[in-house]
Amino acid sequence: MNDLPRTVRVLNRTVHNDDNVTLQLADKFDFSPGQFVMIWLPGINEKPFSIAGSSKDGVRITVRRRGTFSGKLADLQVGDRVGVRGPYGRPFELDARCCLVAGGIGIACLAPIAEQYLNVPILYGETHVNSRIYRSRFPNAIFYTDDGSGGKKGFPTDGLEEIVKDQGCDMVYCCGPEPMLVKAVDICRFLGVGCQVSIERYMKCGNGICGQCACGSVRVCVEGTVFHGHELLGNPDFGRRKLDAAGVWRLI
C-alpha cells in the first residue's frame, strides 16, 4: 500500500461521553483485527489508532482525549478531513473459542473480534464508569471499574481465570494498560491456554523506521502490535519501561 497519507472525510461522529468519540472515515480497505492506522492532522501531528470496526462506507476509529492531538481529532465534525496511512501491524491470529480482556480504550482494538465472534465473553475495565464506551454495541460485556463507580469493583483480569474455565476458552485476546497485559499473560500461562496481547507504544513512523516503539529487541509497529504471550517471556521492557515522545526511557 502507498505509504503517503490518503486524505479522507469524516462521514459520521458518535459521541460516547465527554472524552470519547468514534469517527467513521470514508476510507475503504481490507484489514485484520488488531491492525492500526496512522492518522495525520496537518500542522499538528500524526498518531496511531486501532481500527475499531468498519462498514460498507469505511473504517471506524475511536478517539480518547489525552492531549492536544487527540482533543483536536475528537472535535472534528462530519465533512472535516484527515490523513490516513495504513493499515499496519501484525494482527491477531483468530480462534472462535476465545474471550476478550480490555482495559480502557483497548476495547477499540478488540471490537472487531467481538463483532466477528458474537457472544464471546468480554471483560472490560475502566477507571470510572463515566469513561465507559460501546454501551449499546457490547451491552453484555462484564464491566469493571477501578473505583467501584460502576459494574464490578476491580480489574478485568480478576474474572479471567473463572471465565476461561467456565467457557472452555482456548485463546485470550487482550489490549489495555501494560500491567494488565502482564497479568493476563501470567494467568493464561498458568491455565495452559493461548494468549495474544496488543501492546501500545509511542509511534512516530508506524512502519519500523524510527525505533520509537521498541519493546526489548522488537519494534511494536512491525513485529507487533500483537504478540503471543510466550514471545514476551524474558522481554526486558514488557510491563517495565517504554520510550516517551522525546526518546527517553520511562518506567511503566
DARAQUI-V801799 format. One record per residue. N is the residue number from 1. PHI is phi in degrees with one decimal (999 if undefined). OMEGA is omega as a letter, one per 20 degrees, with the letter a starting at -180 (* if undefined). Layout:
BEGIN
<<N PHI OMEGA> <N PHI OMEGA>>
END
This chain:
BEGIN
<<1 999 r> <2 -55.9 a> <3 -88.8 r> <4 -81.4 r> <5 -62.0 r> <6 -93.7 r> <7 -86.7 a> <8 -131.9 a> <9 -91.3 r> <10 -80.5 a> <11 -91.1 a> <12 -153.9 a> <13 -138.7 r> <14 -112.4 r> <15 -91.6 r> <16 -86.3 r> <17 -168.5 a> <18 -59.7 a> <19 -110.8 a> <20 -134.0 a> <21 -137.9 r> <22 -105.7 r> <23 -110.7 r> <24 -91.2 a> <25 -108.5 r> <26 -81.3 a> <27 -139.7 a> <28 -106.2 r> <29 -163.9 r> <30 -79.9 r> <31 -149.1 r> <32 -118.3 r> <33 -53.3 a> <34 104.9 r> <35 -80.6 a> <36 -136.4 r> <37 -123.5 r> <38 -95.0 a> <39 -106.9 a> <40 -115.4 r> <41 -111.4 a> <42 -53.3 r> <43 80.8 a> <44 -117.4 a> <45 177.8 r> <46 -136.1 a> <47 -138.9 r> <48 -84.8 r> <49 -140.5 r> <50 -62.4 r> <51 -80.2 a> <52 -93.2 r> <53 149.7 a> <54 -156.1 r> <55 -142.9 r> <56 -65.2 a> <57 -92.9 a> <58 152.1 a> <59 -94.8 r> <60 -120.3 r> <61 -126.7 r> <62 -112.6 a> <63 -112.8 r> <64 -110.6 a> <65 -65.5 r> <66 -130.3 a> <67 -163.0 a> <68 -60.7 a> <69 -63.7 a> <70 -64.1 r> <71 -64.4 r> <72 -63.3 a> <73 -66.0 a> <74 -64.7 a> <75 -84.7 r> <76 -60.0 a> <77 -113.5 r> <78 -55.8 a> <79 100.2 r> <80 -67.2 a> <81 -122.2 r> <82 -136.3 r> <83 -96.5 a> <84 -130.4 r> <85 -122.4 r> <86 120.2 j> <87 -82.7 r> <88 -125.8 r> <89 93.2 r> <90 -83.1 a> <91 -84.8 r> <92 -70.1 r> <93 -91.3 a> <94 -88.6 r> <95 -142.0 a> <96 -66.6 r> <97 -87.6 a> <98 -134.7 r> <99 -138.7 a> <100 -116.4 r> <101 -124.7 a> <102 -123.0 r> <103 -115.1 r> <104 60.7 a> <105 -67.0 r> <106 -58.4 r> <107 -65.4 r> <108 -64.1 r> <109 -65.7 a> <110 -88.3 a> <111 -56.5 r> <112 -62.9 r> <113 -68.3 a> <114 -61.9 r> <115 -80.7 r> <116 -80.0 r> <117 -114.3 a> <118 -62.6 r> <119 72.4 r> <120 -71.2 r> <121 -64.3 r> <122 -123.1 r> <123 -104.2 a> <124 -132.6 a> <125 -124.0 r> <126 -135.6 r> <127 -65.4 a> <128 -140.8 a> <129 -59.7 a> <130 -68.4 r> <131 -89.2 a> <132 -62.8 r> <133 -124.8 r> <134 56.9 a> <135 -59.7 a> <136 -83.8 a> <137 -69.8 r> <138 -131.6 a> <139 -67.3 a> <140 -94.4 r> <141 -60.6 r> <142 -80.1 a> <143 -102.8 r> <144 -125.3 r> <145 -132.0 a> <146 -58.8 a> <147 -99.5 r> <148 77.0 a> <149 -75.1 r> <150 -164.7 r> <151 61.2 r> <152 -93.1 r> <153 -78.0 r> <154 136.6 a> <155 -126.4 a> <156 -61.4 r> <157 -69.6 a> <158 -60.2 a> <159 -100.6 a> <160 -66.7 a> <161 -60.4 a> <162 -64.0 a> <163 -63.8 a> <164 -59.3 a> <165 -69.5 a> <166 -69.8 a> <167 -94.3 a> <168 65.6 a> <169 -71.2 r> <170 -97.4 a> <171 -143.2 r> <172 -120.3 r> <173 -108.3 a> <174 -135.5 r> <175 -153.7 a> <176 158.9 r> <177 -56.9 a> <178 -61.9 r> <179 -58.6 r> <180 -66.1 r> <181 -64.0 r> <182 -60.6 r> <183 -63.4 a> <184 -63.6 r> <185 -61.2 r> <186 -63.1 a> <187 -64.1 a> <188 -66.0 r> <189 -63.8 r> <190 -63.1 a> <191 -82.9 a> <192 75.8 r> <193 -116.6 a> <194 -70.9 r> <195 -146.3 r> <196 -125.3 a> <197 -124.9 r> <198 -101.7 a> <199 -97.0 r> <200 -99.4 r> <201 -138.4 r> <202 -67.8 a> <203 -121.4 r> <204 -110.7 a> <205 -108.5 a> <206 84.6 a> <207 -133.6 r> <208 87.8 a> <209 -88.1 a> <210 -83.8 a> <211 77.3 a> <212 -63.7 a> <213 -96.2 a> <214 -58.0 r> <215 -135.2 a> <216 64.7 a> <217 -91.5 a> <218 -107.5 r> <219 -97.8 a> <220 -62.3 a> <221 -72.1 a> <222 -111.3 r> <223 -73.5 r> <224 -118.1 j> <225 -80.9 a> <226 -94.6 r> <227 -131.3 r> <228 -72.8 a> <229 -53.8 a> <230 -66.5 r> <231 -72.0 a> <232 -98.3 r> <233 -62.9 a> <234 83.7 r> <235 -68.4 a> <236 -70.2 a> <237 -103.6 a> <238 -60.2 a> <239 77.5 a> <240 -120.3 a> <241 -154.3 r> <242 -154.7 r> <243 -78.7 r> <244 -91.0 a> <245 -61.5 r> <246 -90.7 a> <247 81.8 r> <248 -100.3 r> <249 -69.4 r> <250 -127.3 r> <251 -69.8 r> <252 -84.2 *>>
END
